Amino acid sequence: MRYLYFTIILAIVFCVACDDEPIGQTPSDATAPGAVSNVSVENISGGAKLTYEVSKDKDLLYVKAVYSIAPGKDMEVKSSYYTNNLLVEGFGDTNAHQVKLYAVDRSGNESEAVTVEVNPLKPNMKMVQETITMADDFGGVNIKWENSNKAELAIVIMSKDSIGEWFDVETLYTGMEEGSYSVRGFNTDPRTFGVVVRDRWENLSDTVQGEFNPLLEIELDKANFGTYVLPTDKSSDYGWPIEGLWDGKLTRGYHTAVGSGMPQQVTIDLGAEVKLSRYKIWQRQDNWIWTHGNPRRWEIWGSVHPAADGSYDGWVKMLDCENVKPSGLPAGENSNEDVALAKRGDEFVFDLNSEPVRYIRLRTLETWSGGDFMHVAEMSFWGQPAVEEN
């Protein structure tokens, strides 16, 4: 008897479900759905948000917008019938543009078009272009910009060749709220540089350009480096002496003893006073990358006359540094990008207004394992001698 009741209940539920949702392929027809109505326009940078009401057709599938952002560049955007708005984007100007809205049902029938006019606000690539500043820098030029909408953009840096033709130097892809970047590798001859901002629809800003005088930048000769042990510096262990920091090999470096505490510091004598531009630091390689005693957070301090007692009297903090793992994967799991960065080394740029220094202090605050020891494979420095040789 209980089995009979259970069967009857299942049959009733099945019938109700059949009434609510038909089984099988949706029947096709040739009847167009009703058009959207009560369309409102909210103009945004490079586009507009369109809000509307849809008809009550049961087989309505989506609403689409059709428009053109430039001659020959037609766009189509679709939005599910579950929502009542869509974005039209990609306009490279603030002119009036026509957008046609269609309701489309499951049979592919389209409603009559509803045409609205949008007046996009200033595109992001033009907004960013207007904030760009450029200045002389070591080996090239420094570019700064602001990107208040955090739009995904390309910053195209160019220069002119010997016959005055533009060529691309480097392209940066960014969605950051603000940015600063330096292109390097040029001699000290005056040179014209330019910057263009491009969005993902290939809209280009005007060119910001000017003539600049790259500052002399050389890689410091490691043959001049030396140890400068202060009382509070940590001694090396495991056959990895401080000289391993500048021996040109990634297979050996500097390693402190386990149990030596945190934070800890080590001092390098660069051999002469130098106005530093940048430096690179390499992790211990192979199975040790992004783990063990590789520094995760550290500081770089500089001095001309360090205190003999090992204190920070006479020192100036030049940089706060962090080793950021691109993938964010846990220890022992590394993406191709993680491995490539560890091999390439992390580069950090000094403030252009930094004073010349002779001594550098690496002060480790935290390692990837969180332990009380650290190791680094190699460090390299670039800059300009404080007093050039005759």
C-alpha positions as CSV (number, residue, x, y, z in Angstrom):
1,M,0.0,0.0,0.0
2,R,2.8,2.4,0.9
3,Y,4.5,1.7,-2.4
4,L,1.2,2.5,-4.2
5,Y,0.9,5.9,-2.4
6,F,4.6,6.7,-3.2
7,T,4.1,6.0,-6.9
8,I,1.0,8.2,-7.1
9,I,2.8,11.1,-5.4
10,L,5.7,10.8,-7.8
11,A,3.3,10.8,-10.8
12,I,1.7,14.0,-9.5
13,V,5.0,15.7,-9.0
14,F,6.1,14.7,-12.5
15,C,2.9,16.1,-14.1
16,V,3.3,19.4,-12.2
17,A,6.9,19.6,-13.4
18,C,5.7,19.0,-17.0
19,D,3.3,21.9,-16.7
20,D,6.1,24.3,-15.5
21,E,8.9,23.3,-17.8
22,P,8.3,21.5,-21.2
23,I,10.4,18.5,-21.9
24,G,12.4,18.3,-25.1
25,Q,13.3,21.0,-27.7
26,T,11.5,24.4,-27.4
27,P,8.9,24.7,-30.2
28,S,10.0,27.2,-32.9
29,D,7.8,29.8,-34.4
30,A,8.0,32.9,-36.7
31,T,6.6,35.4,-34.2
32,A,8.9,38.2,-33.2
33,P,9.1,39.1,-29.6
34,G,8.0,42.5,-28.3
35,A,10.6,45.3,-28.5
36,V,12.3,46.7,-25.4
37,S,10.9,49.8,-23.9
38,N,11.6,52.7,-21.5
39,V,15.3,52.8,-22.4
40,S,17.5,55.0,-20.2
41,V,21.1,56.0,-21.0
42,E,23.9,56.4,-18.5
43,N,27.0,57.7,-20.3
44,I,30.4,56.5,-19.1
45,S,34.0,56.8,-20.3
46,G,34.1,55.4,-23.8
47,G,30.6,54.0,-23.7
48,A,27.2,53.9,-22.0
49,K,25.1,51.7,-19.8
50,L,21.6,51.1,-21.2
51,T,18.7,50.1,-19.0
52,Y,15.4,48.9,-20.4
53,E,12.2,46.9,-19.9
54,V,11.7,43.7,-21.8
55,S,8.4,42.2,-23.1
56,K,6.7,39.3,-21.3
57,D,7.2,36.9,-24.2
58,K,7.8,33.4,-22.7
59,D,10.4,32.4,-25.3
60,L,12.5,35.6,-25.0
61,L,16.2,34.7,-24.9
62,Y,18.3,37.9,-24.9
63,V,18.6,41.5,-25.9
64,K,21.3,42.7,-28.2
65,A,22.8,46.1,-29.0
66,V,24.3,46.8,-32.4
67,Y,26.4,49.8,-33.0
68,S,29.6,51.1,-34.7
69,I,32.7,52.5,-33.0
70,A,34.3,53.6,-36.2
71,P,33.8,53.1,-39.9
72,G,33.9,49.4,-40.6
73,K,34.1,48.5,-37.0
74,D,30.7,47.2,-36.0
75,M,30.0,45.9,-32.6
76,E,27.3,43.6,-31.1
77,V,26.7,43.1,-27.4
78,K,24.2,40.6,-25.9
79,S,22.6,40.4,-22.5
80,S,20.5,37.6,-21.0
81,Y,16.7,38.2,-20.5
82,Y,17.5,37.7,-16.8
83,T,18.9,41.2,-16.7
84,N,17.6,44.5,-17.8
85,N,20.8,46.3,-18.8
86,L,23.9,46.1,-21.0
87,L,27.1,48.0,-21.7
88,V,28.1,49.4,-25.0
89,E,31.8,50.2,-25.1
90,G,34.7,50.9,-27.3
91,F,34.0,54.5,-28.5
92,G,37.2,56.5,-29.0
93,D,35.5,59.9,-28.8
94,T,32.7,61.9,-27.2
95,N,30.5,62.3,-30.3
96,A,26.9,61.2,-30.4
97,H,26.4,57.6,-31.6
98,Q,23.4,55.6,-32.5
99,V,22.7,52.2,-30.8
100,K,20.0,49.8,-32.0
101,L,18.4,47.4,-29.4
102,Y,16.8,44.2,-30.4
103,A,14.9,41.5,-28.4
104,V,15.6,38.0,-29.7
105,D,13.6,34.9,-28.8
106,R,14.6,31.2,-28.8
107,S,13.6,30.8,-32.4
108,G,16.0,33.5,-33.5
109,N,13.2,36.0,-34.2
110,E,14.2,39.6,-33.7
111,S,11.9,42.4,-32.5
112,E,11.8,45.8,-34.2
113,A,14.8,47.9,-33.5
114,V,14.7,50.6,-30.8
115,T,17.3,53.2,-31.6
116,V,18.8,55.3,-28.8
117,E,21.6,57.9,-28.9
118,V,24.6,57.7,-26.5
119,N,27.1,60.4,-25.8
120,P,30.1,58.7,-24.3
121,L,32.3,60.5,-21.8
122,K,36.0,61.0,-22.5
123,P,37.6,57.6,-23.2
124,N,39.9,56.2,-20.7
125,M,42.9,56.2,-23.0
126,K,42.5,60.0,-23.5
127,M,42.0,60.5,-19.7
128,V,45.3,58.6,-19.0
129,Q,47.1,60.4,-21.8
130,E,46.3,63.8,-20.2
131,T,48.0,62.7,-17.0
132,I,51.3,61.5,-18.5
133,T,54.5,63.2,-17.4
134,M,58.0,62.3,-18.6
135,A,61.5,63.1,-17.2
136,D,65.1,62.3,-17.8
137,D,66.2,59.0,-16.2
138,F,69.1,56.7,-16.0
139,G,69.7,55.3,-19.5
140,G,66.4,56.7,-20.9
141,V,63.3,58.3,-19.7
142,N,60.8,57.9,-16.9
143,I,57.0,57.9,-17.6
144,K,54.3,58.4,-14.9
145,W,50.6,58.3,-15.4
146,E,47.2,58.1,-13.6
147,N,44.4,55.7,-14.4
148,S,41.5,56.7,-12.1
149,N,39.1,54.1,-13.7
150,K,41.6,51.3,-13.5
151,A,41.0,50.6,-17.2
152,E,42.9,47.9,-19.0
153,L,45.2,49.8,-21.3
154,A,48.5,49.6,-23.2
155,I,51.1,52.2,-22.6
156,V,53.2,52.3,-25.8
157,I,56.6,54.0,-25.4
158,M,58.4,55.1,-28.6
159,S,61.5,56.9,-29.7
160,K,62.8,58.4,-33.0
161,D,65.6,56.8,-35.0
162,S,68.4,58.6,-36.9
163,I,66.1,59.7,-39.7
164,G,63.3,60.9,-37.4
165,E,61.0,57.9,-37.8
166,W,59.1,56.6,-34.7
167,F,59.8,53.1,-33.5
168,D,58.3,51.2,-30.6
169,V,60.6,50.8,-27.6
170,E,58.3,49.0,-25.2
171,T,54.6,48.3,-24.5
172,L,53.3,48.0,-21.0
173,Y,49.9,46.5,-20.2
174,T,48.3,47.8,-17.1
175,G,45.0,48.2,-15.2
176,M,46.6,49.8,-12.1
177,E,45.3,53.1,-10.7
178,E,48.7,54.8,-11.3
179,G,52.0,53.8,-12.8
180,S,55.6,54.7,-13.2
181,Y,58.1,53.1,-15.6
182,S,61.5,53.8,-17.0
183,V,62.9,52.6,-20.4
184,R,66.6,52.2,-20.4
185,G,69.6,51.2,-22.5
186,F,70.2,54.5,-24.3
187,N,73.4,56.6,-24.3
188,T,73.5,60.1,-23.0
189,D,72.8,61.8,-26.3
190,P,69.6,63.9,-26.4
191,R,66.7,61.8,-27.7
192,T,63.0,62.2,-28.5
193,F,60.6,59.9,-26.7
194,G,56.9,59.6,-27.1
195,V,54.0,57.8,-25.4
196,V,50.7,56.7,-26.8
197,V,47.9,55.1,-24.8
198,R,45.9,52.3,-26.6
199,D,42.7,50.5,-25.4
200,R,41.5,47.0,-26.2
201,W,39.4,48.4,-29.1
202,E,42.6,49.8,-30.7
203,N,41.6,53.4,-30.0
204,L,44.8,55.5,-29.8
205,S,45.4,58.7,-27.8
206,D,47.4,61.6,-29.0
207,T,51.2,61.3,-28.6
208,V,52.9,62.9,-25.6
209,Q,56.4,63.6,-26.6
210,G,59.5,65.6,-25.9
211,E,63.3,65.7,-26.1
212,F,65.1,64.2,-23.1
213,N,68.7,63.6,-21.9
214,P,69.2,60.1,-20.6
215,L,71.5,60.0,-17.6
216,L,74.7,57.9,-17.6
217,E,74.0,54.4,-16.2
218,I,76.5,51.6,-15.9
219,E,76.4,48.2,-14.2
220,L,78.7,48.4,-11.2
221,D,81.9,46.3,-11.5
222,K,81.6,43.6,-9.0
223,A,85.4,43.3,-8.9
224,N,85.3,46.4,-6.8
225,F,82.8,45.0,-4.2
226,G,84.0,44.0,-0.8
227,T,82.9,42.8,2.6
228,Y,82.3,45.4,5.3
229,V,81.3,43.4,8.4
230,L,79.6,45.4,11.2
231,P,79.0,44.1,14.7
232,T,75.3,43.5,14.2
233,D,75.6,41.8,10.8
234,K,74.8,38.1,10.6
235,S,77.7,35.7,9.8
236,S,77.5,33.3,7.0
237,D,77.2,29.5,7.2
238,Y,76.9,26.3,5.1
239,G,79.9,27.4,2.9
240,W,77.9,30.3,1.4
241,P,80.0,33.4,2.3
242,I,79.0,37.0,1.8
243,E,81.2,37.2,-1.3
244,G,78.8,34.8,-3.0
245,L,76.4,37.7,-3.4
246,W,78.6,39.2,-6.2
247,D,80.5,36.2,-7.6
248,G,78.3,36.1,-10.8
249,K,77.0,32.6,-10.0
250,L,73.4,31.6,-9.1
251,T,74.6,28.3,-7.9
252,R,76.1,29.8,-4.7
253,G,75.4,32.9,-2.6
254,Y,75.1,34.1,0.9
255,H,73.5,32.0,3.6
256,T,73.1,32.8,7.4
257,A,72.9,30.2,10.1
258,V,69.7,28.7,11.4
259,G,68.6,30.3,14.6
260,S,70.3,33.7,13.9
261,G,67.0,35.6,14.4
262,M,65.0,38.2,12.5
263,P,65.4,40.8,11.3
264,Q,69.0,40.4,10.1
265,Q,71.3,42.4,8.0
266,V,74.5,42.1,5.8
267,T,76.6,45.0,4.5
268,I,78.2,45.4,1.1
269,D,81.0,47.8,0.2
270,L,80.4,48.9,-3.4
271,G,84.0,50.2,-3.7
272,A,83.1,53.8,-4.5
273,E,80.4,56.4,-4.0
274,V,77.6,55.8,-6.5
275,K,74.3,57.4,-7.3
276,L,72.3,54.2,-7.7
277,S,69.5,53.7,-10.3
278,R,68.4,50.2,-9.7
279,Y,69.4,46.7,-8.5
280,K,68.5,43.1,-9.1
281,I,68.3,40.3,-6.5
282,W,68.2,36.6,-7.3
283,Q,66.7,33.9,-5.1
284,R,68.4,30.7,-4.3
285,Q,67.5,28.6,-7.3
286,D,66.2,25.2,-8.3
287,N,64.0,23.5,-5.6
288,W,64.4,26.5,-3.3
289,I,62.7,29.2,-5.2
290,W,59.7,30.9,-3.5
291,T,60.4,28.9,-0.3
292,H,62.9,28.2,2.5
293,G,65.2,31.1,3.4
294,N,64.6,33.3,0.3
295,P,63.7,36.8,1.4
296,R,60.1,37.7,1.1
297,R,60.2,41.2,2.6
298,W,63.3,43.3,3.1
299,E,64.8,46.8,3.2
300,I,67.7,48.4,1.4
301,W,69.7,51.0,3.3
302,G,72.6,53.1,2.1
303,S,75.4,55.0,3.7
304,V,78.6,56.9,3.0
305,H,79.9,56.8,6.6
306,P,78.1,53.9,8.5
307,A,78.3,53.8,12.3
308,A,81.1,51.5,13.5
309,D,78.8,50.0,16.2
310,G,76.5,48.4,13.6
311,S,73.6,50.7,14.4
312,Y,71.6,52.5,11.8
313,D,73.2,55.9,12.6
314,G,74.5,57.3,9.4
315,W,72.2,55.1,7.2
316,V,69.2,56.1,5.0
317,K,66.5,53.7,4.1
318,M,66.4,53.7,0.3
319,L,63.7,51.0,-0.5
320,D,61.1,48.8,1.0
321,C,61.0,45.6,-1.1
322,E,58.8,42.6,-1.4
323,N,59.2,39.4,-3.4
324,V,55.7,38.8,-5.0
325,K,55.0,35.4,-6.4
326,P,53.1,35.9,-9.7
327,S,50.9,32.8,-9.4
328,G,50.2,33.0,-5.7
329,L,50.5,29.2,-5.4
330,P,51.6,27.6,-2.1
331,A,55.2,26.6,-1.4
332,G,56.4,23.8,-3.7
333,E,53.9,24.7,-6.5
334,N,55.3,27.0,-9.2
335,S,53.9,28.1,-12.5
336,N,56.1,28.8,-15.5
337,E,55.9,32.5,-14.7
338,D,57.1,31.9,-11.2
339,V,60.1,29.9,-12.4
340,A,60.9,32.5,-15.1
341,L,60.8,35.4,-12.6
342,A,63.0,33.6,-10.2
343,K,65.6,32.9,-12.9
344,R,65.3,36.5,-14.3
345,G,65.6,38.1,-10.8
346,D,63.6,40.8,-9.1
347,E,64.5,44.4,-10.1
348,F,63.9,47.4,-7.9
349,V,64.3,51.0,-8.9
350,F,65.9,53.7,-6.6
351,D,64.4,57.1,-6.3
352,L,66.0,59.4,-8.9
353,N,66.7,62.0,-6.1
354,S,68.5,59.5,-3.9
355,E,71.9,60.7,-2.6
356,P,75.1,58.8,-3.6
357,V,76.1,55.9,-1.3
358,R,79.1,53.6,-0.9
359,Y,77.7,51.0,1.5
360,I,74.5,49.0,1.0
361,R,72.7,47.1,3.8
362,L,70.3,44.3,3.0
363,R,68.0,44.0,6.0
364,T,65.8,40.9,5.8
365,L,62.4,41.2,7.6
366,E,60.7,37.9,6.5
367,T,61.6,34.8,4.5
368,W,59.3,32.6,2.5
369,S,59.4,29.9,5.1
370,G,59.0,32.3,8.0
371,G,62.2,30.9,9.5
372,D,65.1,32.7,11.3
373,F,67.7,32.4,8.6
374,M,68.0,33.6,5.0
375,H,69.9,33.0,1.7
376,V,70.3,35.0,-1.5
377,A,72.0,33.8,-4.7
378,E,73.2,37.1,-6.2
379,M,72.8,40.9,-6.3
380,S,73.7,43.4,-9.1
381,F,73.7,47.2,-9.0
382,W,73.4,49.9,-11.6
383,G,74.0,53.6,-11.4
384,Q,76.3,56.5,-12.0
385,P,79.7,57.1,-10.2
386,A,79.4,60.1,-7.9
387,V,82.7,61.5,-9.3
388,E,83.5,60.5,-12.9
389,E,87.0,59.5,-13.7
390,N,89.0,61.8,-15.9
